[in-house]
Amino acid sequence: METLRRLASSLLSKGVISAGWYSILTGLALLVVGSALASVSGDDRAAGVVSVVAFLGGVWQLERGLRSEFQRRPRARDDNF
């Protein structure tokens, strides 16, 4: 996991991926972790609480990234008729 984080961090610092896509990928990772923890919540009581927190954090990061990447930007005007 540390290698993936280092790779994503280096890509972000080089400008290969934007901050919005970084948030989207983080949100998806948190959703996967949340669903994995929810599957073992019957065995461990704390896993249920942590899975809800991870799931909510994942939804928030995903929404934040999607809003950042797909926001409406004003069109550039072409004044050269």
Secondary structure as GFF3:
##gff-version 3
##sequence-region A 1 81
A	DSSP	alpha_helix	2	14	.	.	.	ID=ss1
A	DSSP	alpha_helix	19	39	.	.	.	ID=ss2
A	DSSP	alpha_helix	45	69	.	.	.	ID=ss3
###
